[in-house]
Protein backbone atom coordinates (compact mmCIF):
# COMPACT_ATOMS: atom_id res chain seq x y z
CA UNK A 1 0.00 0.00 0.00
CA UNK A 2 1.36 3.41 -0.97
CA UNK A 3 1.13 5.46 2.25
CA UNK A 4 1.88 8.78 0.52
CA UNK A 5 -1.04 8.21 -1.85
CA UNK A 6 -3.35 7.37 1.06
CA UNK A 7 -2.28 10.54 2.92
CA UNK A 8 -2.95 12.57 -0.23
CA UNK A 9 -6.47 11.11 -0.58
CA UNK A 10 -7.35 11.89 3.04
CA UNK A 11 -5.84 15.38 2.78
CA UNK A 12 -7.91 16.11 -0.35
CA UNK A 13 -11.13 14.93 1.34
CA UNK A 14 -10.44 17.11 4.40
CA UNK A 15 -9.51 20.10 2.22
CA UNK A 16 -12.62 19.72 0.05
CA UNK A 17 -15.26 18.71 2.60
CA UNK A 18 -13.73 19.67 5.94
CA UNK A 19 -14.02 22.69 8.22
CA UNK A 20 -11.69 24.71 10.42
CA UNK A 21 -11.86 23.95 14.13
CA UNK A 22 -10.42 25.97 17.01
CA UNK A 23 -9.72 24.04 20.21
CA UNK A 24 -9.03 25.75 23.52
CA UNK A 25 -6.56 24.48 26.09
CA UNK A 26 -6.61 26.22 29.48
CA UNK A 27 -3.32 27.29 31.00
CA UNK A 28 -2.25 25.53 34.20
CA UNK A 29 0.29 26.41 36.87
CA UNK A 30 3.03 24.12 38.22
CA UNK A 31 0.44 22.38 40.44
CA UNK A 32 -1.87 21.58 37.52
CA UNK A 33 -4.45 24.16 38.59
CA UNK A 34 -6.17 26.28 35.91
CA UNK A 35 -4.88 29.85 35.57
CA UNK A 36 -5.66 32.85 33.38
CA UNK A 37 -4.89 32.55 29.70
CA UNK A 38 -4.61 29.48 27.59
CA UNK A 39 -3.81 28.30 24.11
CA UNK A 40 -5.87 28.08 20.94
CA UNK A 41 -5.12 25.27 18.49
CA UNK A 42 -6.48 25.56 14.95
CA UNK A 43 -6.80 22.53 12.71
CA UNK A 44 -8.77 21.47 9.66
CA UNK A 45 -10.84 18.32 9.89
CA UNK A 46 -13.95 16.49 8.85
CA UNK A 47 -16.79 16.33 11.41
CA UNK A 48 -18.71 13.04 11.49
CA UNK A 49 -20.66 10.94 13.95
CA UNK A 50 -21.02 7.29 14.84
CA UNK A 51 -23.70 5.62 16.87
CA UNK A 52 -22.89 3.41 19.81
CA UNK A 53 -25.40 1.27 21.60
CA UNK A 54 -25.84 1.25 25.37
CA UNK A 55 -27.66 -1.64 27.02
CA UNK A 56 -29.10 -1.46 30.51
CA UNK A 57 -30.54 -4.36 32.49
CA UNK A 58 -33.09 -4.12 35.24
CA UNK A 59 -35.66 -6.18 37.04
CA UNK A 60 -38.27 -5.46 34.35
CA UNK A 61 -35.99 -6.40 31.45
CA UNK A 62 -33.27 -4.79 29.41
CA UNK A 63 -33.29 -1.82 27.08
CA UNK A 64 -30.89 -0.77 24.36
CA UNK A 65 -30.40 2.87 23.43
CA UNK A 66 -28.45 4.49 20.66
CA UNK A 67 -26.00 7.24 21.59
CA UNK A 68 -24.48 9.64 19.04
CA UNK A 69 -20.70 9.94 19.27
CA UNK A 70 -19.23 12.98 17.46
CA UNK A 71 -15.72 12.77 15.97
CA UNK A 72 -13.37 14.87 13.86
CA UNK A 73 -11.17 13.19 11.27
CA UNK A 74 -7.86 15.06 10.94
CA UNK A 75 -4.47 14.41 9.41
CA UNK A 76 -1.91 12.90 11.78
CA UNK A 77 0.13 16.12 12.17
CA UNK A 78 -3.01 18.10 13.13
CA UNK A 79 -4.38 15.42 15.45
CA UNK A 80 -1.05 15.33 17.30
CA UNK A 81 -1.64 18.94 18.41
CA UNK A 82 -4.85 18.00 20.28
CA UNK A 83 -4.93 16.61 23.82
CA UNK A 84 -7.58 14.96 25.96
CA UNK A 85 -9.43 17.69 27.88
CA UNK A 86 -9.19 20.36 25.16
CA UNK A 87 -12.53 22.05 24.44
CA UNK A 88 -14.27 23.00 21.21
CA UNK A 89 -17.28 25.20 20.38
CA UNK A 90 -19.00 23.88 17.25
CA UNK A 91 -22.44 24.85 15.96
CA UNK A 92 -23.40 26.41 19.28
CA UNK A 93 -22.43 23.38 21.35
CA UNK A 94 -19.45 22.91 23.64
CA UNK A 95 -17.46 19.68 23.37
CA UNK A 96 -14.59 18.16 25.34
CA UNK A 97 -11.98 15.94 23.71
CA UNK A 98 -12.12 12.47 25.25
CA UNK A 99 -9.60 10.65 23.03
CA UNK A 100 -7.33 11.13 20.03
CA UNK A 101 -6.98 7.85 18.18
CA UNK A 102 -4.64 6.83 15.35
CA UNK A 103 -7.02 5.36 12.74
CA UNK A 104 -6.03 1.76 11.94
CA UNK A 105 -2.56 2.45 13.45
CA UNK A 106 -1.42 3.59 9.97
CA UNK A 107 -0.14 7.05 11.01
CA UNK A 108 -2.21 8.70 8.27
CA UNK A 109 -5.04 10.32 10.20
CA UNK A 110 -6.59 10.57 13.64
CA UNK A 111 -10.15 10.47 14.93
CA UNK A 112 -10.70 13.04 17.66
CA UNK A 113 -13.49 11.77 19.94
CA UNK A 114 -15.73 14.45 21.40
CA UNK A 115 -18.27 14.50 24.18
CA UNK A 116 -20.89 17.24 24.42
CA UNK A 117 -20.81 19.30 27.62
CA UNK A 118 -24.28 19.86 29.06
CA UNK A 119 -25.46 23.26 30.30
CA UNK A 120 -24.46 22.45 33.91
CA UNK A 121 -20.90 21.53 32.90
CA UNK A 122 -21.35 17.74 32.97
CA UNK A 123 -20.74 15.49 29.96
LINPE-V421166 format. One record per residue. D_LAST is the distance of its C-alpha to the last C-alpha in Angstrom with 1 decimal. Layout:
D_LAST ; D_LAST
//
This chain:
39.6 ; 39.9 ; 36.7 ; 37.7 ; 38.1 ; 34.7 ; 33.1 ; 35.2 ; 34.0 ; 30.3 ; 31.0 ; 32.9 ; 30.2 ; 27.6 ; 30.3 ; 31.3 ; 28.1 ; 25.4 ; 23.9 ; 23.4 ; 20.0 ; 19.6 ; 17.0 ; 16.9 ; 17.2 ; 17.7 ; 21.1 ; 21.5 ; 24.7 ; 26.6 ; 24.6 ; 21.2 ; 20.4 ; 19.1 ; 22.1 ; 23.3 ; 23.3 ; 21.5 ; 22.0 ; 21.5 ; 21.7 ; 23.0 ; 23.3 ; 24.3 ; 22.6 ; 22.2 ; 19.0 ; 18.7 ; 16.6 ; 17.2 ; 16.7 ; 15.9 ; 17.1 ; 15.8 ; 18.7 ; 18.9 ; 22.3 ; 23.8 ; 27.2 ; 27.7 ; 26.7 ; 23.8 ; 21.6 ; 20.0 ; 17.2 ; 16.3 ; 12.9 ; 12.9 ; 12.0 ; 12.8 ; 15.1 ; 17.7 ; 21.1 ; 23.0 ; 26.2 ; 26.3 ; 27.4 ; 24.6 ; 21.9 ; 23.4 ; 22.6 ; 18.8 ; 17.0 ; 13.8 ; 11.7 ; 13.4 ; 11.9 ; 13.2 ; 14.1 ; 15.3 ; 16.9 ; 15.5 ; 11.8 ; 9.8 ; 8.5 ; 8.1 ; 10.8 ; 10.3 ; 14.0 ; 17.2 ; 19.7 ; 23.4 ; 24.2 ; 27.0 ; 27.8 ; 30.2 ; 29.2 ; 29.3 ; 25.8 ; 22.1 ; 19.1 ; 16.1 ; 12.9 ; 10.0 ; 6.4 ; 5.8 ; 4.5 ; 5.7 ; 9.1 ; 8.8 ; 6.7 ; 3.8 ; 0.0
//
